[in-house]
Amino acid sequence: QVVAVYGTLSDLLSVASNKLGIKATSVYNGKGGLIDDIALIRDDDVLFVCEGEPFIDPQADGRPHEELTGSHTDWLTLNVGGRYFTTTRSTLVNKEPDSMLAHMFKDKDAWGNKQDHRGAFLIDRSPEYFEPILNYLRHGQLIVNDGINLLGVLEEARFFGIDSLIEHLEIAIKNSQPAEDHSPISRKEFVRFLLATPTKSELRCQGLNFSGADLSRLDLRYINFKMANLSRCNLAHANLCCANLERADLSGSVLDCANLQGVKMLCSNAEGASLKGCNFEDPSGLKANLEGANLKGVDMEGSQMTGINLRVATLKNAKLKNCNLRGATLAGTDLENCDLSGCDLQEANLRGSNVKGAIFEEMLTPLHMSQSVR
């Protein structure tokens, strides 16, 4: 019968059923390839329909069964995760001859490919991610429908060894990512964040950018600011009790009169910062730790720093006038050209510290000769 092909594959099966008086369920081309998409049908194609039985070429009487089922034809049907795809052997082989698909179908039974009851080659992979790969092998263009995860397609491309497609997918994935926002967090944004966080929850601000933000007078106790950018921030009168500022950038910031009881500022960079009148002294005995911190040129005048750990910190050209450093650990600390006038250094450990050019006039407690300084 000669019929017009239009609509969908279901429409074609319905027309064929009416014309031939059967219940058509499958359509094959002249070489035995199963048609699962009406777009695969070309002008003047001779098609065969059946009620479910395997394809038998009526002009191939006496041929072996392998040929009757179309095993040696160029057309192939793949059963990928339960979904059928009809394509040609050349499509699977020619574009990426070194891929797994090419090796699977280059030579008959080279990989011992399993077939289902319809003669389709079984491939246990995701049909959703396989379809863009097959289309790429057909026409060389990466086309992915909306809602398909590109990462899934990339994983399939890697599995099948489609090297040229991998590069296209990696570029597409990179371009689909939203641009990274490196703009500093404002006071308004951070306050909203604080209000939305339960008071007993650990607030992690590790590595965030607060550069130039006004965080003055805020309750920032116990917050993790490790490696955060707090340069040029206004933290005056802020409560940073037990906050973690390890390796944070506090250069040029203002922390005047801030509460820094038990603060952790190991290896932080506070060069040029102002910490006048700060309180590092915790009545409970928890000591502030500024070991290895860069405190060049800081102004810490009048700060309470009893028992503070400033071991191997750099305080070159710092202003420490009238500070309470009773019992402080200053071993190996660089105090070159520091103004320590009026400081209480009783029981402070200055062993190995560099006090070249430091000013000690008007000390409340004289420096004991037993302490080793250089």
N, C-alpha and C positions, 0 to 999 in steps of 0.2 A: 504494500500500500504506500501511496505517496501522501504525506501529510505535511501541513505547515507547522513549523516548530515555533512556539511562542510561549510567553508566560514563564512558568517555573517547570522544574522537572516533574513535579506532581501533575501539572496540566498535561504534559506530554504523555505520561503514563496513562492518564485518564482517556486521552484521545486514542492512544494505541489500543487500550482495552476495548473501547467501543468499536473501533475499526476491525479489530481481529477477533473479537468475541472471546477474549480471555481476560484473566485478572492479572495484568502486567505489573510486576513488582520491581524489575531491574531492566536497565538499558545497557547494551554493549555496542561498541563500534565494530567495524568490519573485521578488526584484528583481535577481537576478544577483550578489549579494554573496557572495564566497567565505568560507565558515565555517572558521576555523582553531582555534576554541575552542568546546567544547560549551556553555559558559556563555552564548554569544551566542544560543543557540536559545531562542525564546519559546514559550509554550503555543500550540498550534494552528497553528504555523508550517507552511507547505507547503515542503518541501525538495526539491531536485533533486540527484541524484548522477550522476556521469559517470566514464568510464574515462580521463579526461585531456583530452578535447576541450573547447573553449571553451563557455561557457554559451549556450544558445539557448532563448529563451522560446517554448514550444510554442504559446502563445496570441498571438504577435506576428508571424504570417506576413505577409510583404509589407512589413515595416518596414525602414528602412535598417539596415545592418550595425552602425553605431555604437550604435543603440538596442538591437539584439539582444544586444550584449555588455555591456549595462548601464552604458554610459559616462555616461548622463544620470541614472542613479538616484542616490539619496542614499548608497547603500552604496559603499564604496571598499575596495580591497585595496592595501596598501602592501608593497613588497618592500624592506625596510630591511636592507642588508648581507647579503642572502640569507635573511632570516627574514620570514615573511609575517604581516601584521597586518590584520585586517578591522575597519573602523570606519565611521563616517558622515561625510559632508561637513560636517554641522552641528557634529560634535564637533571637527573640525579648525579650524572657522571662528569659531564663536560666542563661545567663552570668551575668546579672545585675538584679536580681529579685526585687530589691527595686526601680528601675528606673521608670520614668513616662511611658516609652514604655512598660515595663513589666506590669504595672497596667492597661494600655490601652488595652492590648491584652491577658492578663492572663485568664480572664473570658469573655464569649461572652456578648457583649453589656453592660459590666460593666460601661463603660464611655459613652455609647450612641454614639459610633463612627459613623460618617456620611460616606456614600458611594456614589460614583458617578454613572453614568449610566452604567459603566462597572463592577460595584461591587467592585471597588478599594476603600480602606479606605482613606479618605481625611485628609491630614495633611498640614496645612498652614505654612510651613517653607521652608528654602532655600534647594533645592535639591543638590546644589553644595557642601554645608557643611554637608548635611545629609549622602551623600555617604560614606565618610571616617568613619562615626560613624557606619553605617550598616556593613561595612566590618570589623571593629573592633569587633563587636558583633559576626560576623561569625567565625573569626579565631584568635582573640585576639592580632592582630598586628596593630600598627598605621601606615598606609600607606596613604600618601597624595600626590596627583599629583602636578607637578610643576604648579605654578601660583595660587594655592589655598591658601588663607590667613589663616594661622593657628589660628589667633585670631577669625576669623569667626567660624571655627570648634570648638574652645574652647567655644564660646558663645552657640553654639548648644548643646555641651556636657553638659554644665551647665543647659540648658533649659530642656533637657531630663533626667537629673539626672544620667548621666553615670559617676559615681564617679571615678572609676579606670582609665578611659580615661582622665579625667581632669588632673590628676597628670602627665600622659605621655605627654599631650599637653603642660603643663606649663614648663616641662623640655625641650621639643623640641623648644619652643618659646625662652626660655632663651639661649639655645645653638645656635640658629639662629641669635641672636643679635651680631653685630660687637663688638669686644672688645673695652672697653672704653679707649680712648687715654688721659692719664694724663700727657703727656710730655709737657714741657713748650713751650710757643709760642715764636718763634725767632723774632729778629728784622726784618728780611727779610719778614717773613709772615705777621707781623703786619703792616709794611709799605705798603705792597701790599693791605692789608685790608683798610688802611687809604685812599690810592689813589682811591680805588673803591667806597668809600662812599662819597656821596654829602656833601659839606661843611655845608649845613643847616640841615642835618639829624642828629638826636641824635644817638650817637655811644655808644652802651651798651656793656661794657666788664665786666659786673658783674660776679664775681666768677671765672674769667678765671685765668689760671696759666701762669705768666710771670717770674717765678722765675729765677734769674740770667741773664735776658735779658738785652741787651744794648739798652735802649730807650733814650739815651742822645740826647739833642738838637732837639727833635721832638716837633711838635706843638700838644699838647694833651689837648687843651682847651675844657672845658665842657664835657669831656668824663666821663662816669659813670664806675668807677673802684670799686664800692662798693663790699666789701668782696673778692676782687681779691687778688691773691698771687703775690706780687711784692717784695718779699724778695730777698736781694742781687742784686737788679736791679741797673743799672747805669742810673740815671735820671738827671745827671748833665746838667745844662743849659736848661733843658726841660721847655716848657711853659705849666704849669698845672693850668692856671688861671681858677677859678670856677669849677675845676674838683671835682668829688665826690669820695673821698677816704675813705668814712665811713666804719669802721671795716676792712679796708684793712690791709694786712700784708706787712709792709715796713721795717721789721727788717733787719739791716745790709745793707740797701740800701744807695746809694750815690746820694744826691739831691743838691749838692753844686751849688750855684748861680742859682737855679731853680726859676721860676716865680710862686709863690703860692698865688697870689692875689685872695681873696675870696674863697680859697679852703675849702672844707668840709672834715675834718679828724676826725670826732667824733668817739671816742672809737677805733681809729686805733692803730696798734702796730708798732711803729717805733723805738723800742729799739735798741740802738747801731748804729743808722743811722747817717749819716753826712749831715747836712743841713747848712753848712757854707755859709754865704753871700746870703742867700735866701731873696726874697722880698715877704712879706706877706701883704704889705701895699697897699691898693687900693685907688687911688686918688678920686674915685667916692663915697667912703664911705662904700663900701661893705667890711665887716670884715671877716677875716679868722676865721674858727671855728674848734678848736682842743680840744673841751671839752671832758674830760674823756680819752684823748689819753695816751698811754703808751710811754713816751719819755725818759725812763731811759737811762742814759749814752749817750744821743745824743750830737752832737757837732753842736751848732747853732751860733757859734761865728760870730759877725758882721752882723747878720740878721736884716732886717727892719720889726718890728712886731707891729707897732702902732695900738692900738685898738684891738689886737688879743684876742680871747677868749680861755684861757687856764684853765678854771674853772675845778676844781677837776682832772686836769691832773696830771700825775706822771712824774716829771722831776728830780728824784733822781740822783745825780752824773752827771748831765748834765752840759755842758759848754755853758754858755750864755754870755760870755765876750763881752763887747762893743755892746750889742744888744740894739736896740731902742724898749723899751717896754712902751712907753708913752701911758697912758690911757688903758693899757692892763688889762684884767680881769684875776686875779690870785687867786680868792677866792677859798679857800679849796685846793689849789694846793700844791703838795708835792715838795718842793724845797730843800730838805735835801741834804747838801753837794754840792749844786750848786755853780758854779763860776759865780757870777753876777757882777763882778768887771767891772767898766766902763759903766754899763747899765744906760739908761735913764728910770727911773721908775716914772717920774712925772705923777700924777693923776692915777697911777695904783691902782687897787683894790686888796689888799693883805689880805683882811679879812679872818681869819681862815686858812691861809696858814701855812705850816710847813717850817720854814727857819732854822731849826737846822743845825748848821755847815756850813751854806751858807756864801759865801765870798761876802761882799758888798764894799770892798775898792775901792776907786777911782770912786765912783758913780758920775755921772754928776749932779744928783739931789738928795738931801738927802731924806731919807725915813721919812715921816711925822709921828709924834708920835700918831696922831689920828687914824692911820690905825692899825687894830687889827691883830696881827700876833702871832704865837706860835713857 
